[in-house]
Amino acid sequence: MNIVIADNYRLTSDNMQIVIQRKHTVDPTKSPAFKPGMDAKLREEWRDWKYVGNPEQALDLILRQTVFESDAEDLKQLRNEIVAFRREISAQFAG
């Protein structure tokens, strides 16, 4: 399994569980091991974030995290973000 959700999350699996991964941007110049002359290009990588038993739990956790990280300033904005997330998920199921 390798399903990208909302551009910043991905579902993978092993023999026992669903793995939720988050996309991270890595700046090699921030590493204490970086030395001049090394590759300084930014890169994106997926890192394991949470482990769940089924896809529904994964989607619920991703939605909750989206709410926690929201910049909404009122309930209407927050509701709109939640609705947009659910639409995106529904479109992936329909697609």
N, C-alpha and C positions, 0 to 999 in steps of 0.2 A: 504494500500500500504506500502511496506517495501522493497525497491530496493536499494541494495548497488552498488555504482558507484565508480570505481577507488580506492577501498579499504578505502578511507578517507571520502567519502561522501555517504549519504543515502537520498533517496526520501521517504517521508511519506506524508500523507494528512490528512486534516480534512474535514469538510463539505463544506468549502469555497475555499480552496487553496491547492497548493502543498507546502510542507515544506521541505527545504533542510537542512539536518543536517550534521555537521562535527564531525569526531571522534577526541576525545581529550584524552591524557594520563594524568591521575590525580595522583599526588604524595601526599599522605595524610600528609607526614612529612613537606610539605611546608605550610600547613595550620596553621594559628595562633591558632586554636583550638586544634592542635595536642598535645597530652601528651604522655610521655613514657608509654608503655604498650598497647597503641592503635594499631590497625591493620595498619601496615606500607607498605602493599603490593601496588604496582602500579596497577591501574585499568584503563580500557578504558571505556569511556562513550560517548554517542551521545548527542550533544547539537544543538538546533535549531540555524540556521545561517541566512537563508533568506526565504522569502515567495514569491511565484510566482503563476501565474494563470494557467500555463500549463507546461508539461514536457519539451518542446522545450526551453522555457525560462530558466528552471532549468539547462539543459545541457549547454546552452550558458554561464550562470553565472559560472558554475563549470569550464568550459574551460577557461574563462577569469581569474578566480582566479588562475588556474594552471599556466597560462602565467605570472601573476603578481608575483608568488612565485618561478618562474623558476630560476635555477642557470645557464642557458645557457649563453655562452660567445660570441656567434655570432648568426647570423640569421639562419644559417644552423642547429645548435643545437636546436634552438627554434622551427623551422619548424618541425624537427624530433619529438620533444616532442608533438607538436600539432597533427601530423599525428598519433603518437602512441596512444594518447588519443582517437582520432576519431576511430582508429581501435578497440580499446578496447570496445567502445560503440557499434560499428557495430557488433562485436563478441557477445555481450550480446543480441542484437536484433536477431541475427541468431541462437544463442544457443538454 
